Amino acid sequence: MPRILDVEQALLLLELEAPFEQRDVQLARRRMAKRWHPDIAPAGRQHEHQRHLQAINEAADQLEELAESARGGRVSRNAVKASAAAARKARADAGRRAYEEEQRARAAEEDRARHDPFGSRVPDHSVVHRYARCLSYPEWGVGTVTGIYFSGDEDDVQQWARVLFSLGVRTVPAGSLEFVDFSKPDAAADRVQRFMTAAQHALAEGDADLAARRLVYARDAEPANPVVLRLLTTAFWQAGNLPAAARAVRDWARAETDRPTPERFAARIYEDMGAIDLAAEAAGRAAERAPADASAWERLGRLRLRLMDRSGAIAAFERARLTGPTVEGLLYLALAYHLAGDVGAEVSAAEAATRLDPEARAAWSSYAHALARTDRLSECVEACRRALALGDDPEVSQLLARVEAAAPRELSERSAA
């Protein structure tokens, strides 16, 4: 039997009302696609989102074809009522046939029970729930199920529901519903998952403050959950609430005492707060927990430089140099040696930076300025010219002019001696 288009159900699925035009269907399809795209589904619910979105697209295709063929491109309420009546009649016929088949099966079962009384029997029963929450969007709260519907044919039957939430009626795939039993308290893990999903939606929409408020409830359910504490720290940090972010990152560090990640976050948050001493302490703990991470030692060295701890900064930068040297780290090391008054070590660090990346203008500039504080003036001139060949730098140009002006006088004094 050919499938009868149930315009009424399609409109419910798209949360659309008659009369409608093709443009109305397109806007509704776009709105529902943003809401039920599989990429924003929580873990384990991608299949439900995919099937629900497929049903939405099929309904939208049918409604667009109907609107395109309608007079004036607009489908009236009467047309929707006629389609709904035809669909109800078709479903009634299908129900009658199913009932007749059920009666035949029941008669066969009674015959089997009469001749095989010891056969296995499983009682049939169904429980109807009224209150449910959507696992994909737990921030909608608990809603009232107003209707359960089915779409598709044969093996491709999909079940979806209309649920009245506080923000309005929403059409959701039945597989994303979790029916609520108010007589039993929710498990802590279930509450955490709900608030985590809601917080991720808020972060995706750019509302970090709302995400943080939702994550506070998740933390209250499981105070030592590191995943919750990490996301809570990130939300507070993005929202600009640095004191709350600092408290959250301290809780996270107490929950994960063997990983460097919470200490790295703590160092950055304390640095944003202006608490450089606390940032240096956190960076030191992060470097100790990940001794092979050169960037951690470089960060520790930069923070110690800001505290004017030159020897501590040099030790950190030397550790980074042994672990995994970078141009930036070597230039900071040269700066630390310069502040400490060790010109030879400064020249060595800057020269190492030029060897590591011969095309780094900053490295050649630092090398030239370091050589200018020695008697290696010809090498200083060559470094200046190399730096200028890679890009304009007024300071290097002035340095080159001073060195070239001083070089002849130095030669004349040597020859006179």
Residue pairs with C-beta under 8 A, 6 or more apart in sequence:
1 90
3 153
4 83
4 86
4 87
4 90
5 62
5 66
5 83
5 87
6 83
6 84
6 87
7 18
7 62
7 63
7 66
7 75
7 79
7 80
7 83
7 84
7 87
8 80
8 81
8 83
8 84
8 87
9 59
9 84
9 87
9 149
9 151
10 59
10 60
10 62
10 63
11 17
11 18
11 20
11 63
11 80
12 147
12 149
12 162
12 171
13 55
13 56
13 59
13 149
13 151
13 160
13 171
14 25
14 28
14 29
14 32
14 56
14 59
14 60
14 63
14 171
15 28
15 31
15 32
15 169
15 170
15 171
16 24
16 25
16 28
16 63
18 75
18 76
18 77
18 79
18 80
19 74
19 75
19 76
19 77
19 80
20 63
20 67
20 74
20 75
21 67
21 73
21 74
21 75
22 64
22 67
22 68
22 73
24 67
25 60
25 63
25 64
25 67
26 60
26 64
28 60
29 56
29 57
29 60
32 53
32 56
32 171
33 53
33 56
33 57
35 137
36 49
36 52
36 53
36 56
36 136
36 173
37 49
37 53
38 46
38 49
38 50
38 53
40 49
40 201
40 204
41 48
41 49
41 136
42 135
42 136
42 193
42 197
42 200
45 135
45 136
45 175
45 176
47 175
48 136
48 173
48 175
48 176
49 136
49 173
49 176
51 158
51 173
51 175
52 158
52 160
52 172
52 173
52 176
54 158
55 151
55 152
55 158
55 160
58 151
59 151
63 75
66 75
66 79
67 73
67 74
67 75
70 76
70 79
112 119
113 119
113 121
129 145
129 179
129 180
129 181
130 144
130 145
131 142
131 143
131 144
131 145
131 179
131 180
131 182
132 142
132 143
132 145
132 161
132 163
132 177
132 178
132 179
132 180
133 140
133 141
133 142
133 143
133 177
133 178
133 180
133 194
134 140
134 143
134 163
134 165
134 170
134 172
134 176
134 177
134 178
135 176
135 177
135 178
135 194
135 197
136 172
136 176
136 197
137 170
137 197
137 198
137 201
138 194
138 195
138 197
138 198
139 198
139 201
139 202
139 214
140 165
140 166
140 167
140 170
141 165
141 166
142 165
142 180
143 163
143 164
143 165
143 166
143 170
144 163
144 164
145 161
145 162
145 163
145 177
146 162
146 163
146 164
146 169
147 161
147 162
148 159
148 160
148 161
148 174
149 159
149 160
149 161
149 162
150 157
150 158
150 159
150 160
151 157
151 158
151 160
152 158
158 173
159 173
159 174
159 175
160 171
160 172
160 173
160 174
161 171
161 172
161 173
161 174
161 177
162 169
162 170
162 171
163 169
163 170
163 172
163 177
188 221
188 222
189 221
189 222
191 217
191 218
191 221
192 218
192 221
192 222
192 225
192 228
195 214
195 215
195 217
195 218
195 221
196 215
196 218
196 227
196 228
196 231
198 214
199 211
199 212
199 214
199 215
199 218
199 231
199 235
200 211
200 231
202 208
202 210
202 211
202 214
203 211
203 235
203 238
208 235
208 236
208 238
208 239
209 235
209 239
209 241
211 231
211 235
211 239
212 232
212 235
212 236
212 239
212 241
212 244
215 228
215 231
215 232
215 235
216 232
218 225
218 228
218 232
219 225
219 228
219 229
219 232
219 248
219 251
222 228
223 251
224 255
225 255
226 252
226 255
226 256
229 248
229 249
229 251
229 252
229 255
229 262
230 252
230 261
230 262
230 265
232 248
232 252
233 245
233 248
233 249
233 252
233 262
233 265
233 269
234 265
236 242
236 244
236 245
236 248
237 245
237 265
237 269
237 272
242 269
242 272
242 273
243 273
245 269
246 266
246 269
246 270
246 273
249 262
249 265
249 266
249 269
250 266
252 262
252 265
253 262
253 263
253 266
255 262
256 262
258 289
259 289
260 285
260 286
260 287
260 289
260 290
260 293
260 296
263 282
263 283
263 285
263 286
263 289
264 282
264 283
264 286
264 296
264 299
266 278
266 279
266 282
266 286
267 279
267 280
267 282
267 283
267 286
267 299
267 303
268 279
270 276
270 278
270 279
270 282
271 279
271 303
276 303
276 306
276 307
277 307
279 303
280 300
280 303
280 304
280 307
280 309
283 296
283 299
283 300
283 303
284 300
286 293
286 296
286 299
286 300
287 293
287 296
287 297
287 299
287 300
287 316
287 319
290 296
291 323
292 323
293 323
294 320
294 323
294 324
294 325
294 326
294 329
295 320
295 324
297 316
297 317
297 319
297 320
297 323
297 329
298 316
298 317
298 320
298 326
298 328
298 329
298 332
300 316
301 312
301 313
301 314
301 316
301 317
301 320
301 329
301 332
301 333
301 336
302 313
302 332
304 310
304 312
304 313
304 316
305 313
305 332
305 335
305 336
305 339
310 336
310 339
310 340
311 340
313 332
313 336
314 333
314 336
314 337
314 340
317 329
317 330
317 332
317 333
317 336
318 333
320 326
320 329
320 333
321 329
321 330
321 333
321 349
321 352
325 352
325 356
326 356
327 353
327 356
327 357
327 360
327 362
327 363
330 349
330 350
330 352
330 353
330 356
330 363
331 349
331 350
331 353
331 362
331 363
331 366
333 349
334 346
334 347
334 349
334 350
334 353
334 366
334 370
335 346
335 366
337 343
337 345
337 346
337 349
338 346
338 370
343 370
343 373
343 374
346 370
346 373
347 367
347 370
347 371
347 374
350 363
350 366
350 367
350 369
350 370
351 367
353 360
353 363
353 366
353 367
354 360
354 363
354 364
354 367
354 383
356 363
357 363
359 390
360 390
361 387
361 390
361 391
361 393
364 383
364 384
364 386
364 387
364 390
365 387
365 393
365 395
365 396
367 383
367 387
368 380
368 383
368 384
368 387
368 396
368 399
368 400
369 395
369 399
371 377
371 379
371 380
371 383
372 380
372 399
372 402
372 403
374 380
377 403
377 406
377 407
377 410
378 407
380 399
380 403
381 400
381 403
381 404
381 407
384 396
384 397
384 399
384 400
384 403
385 400
387 393
387 396
388 396
388 397
388 400
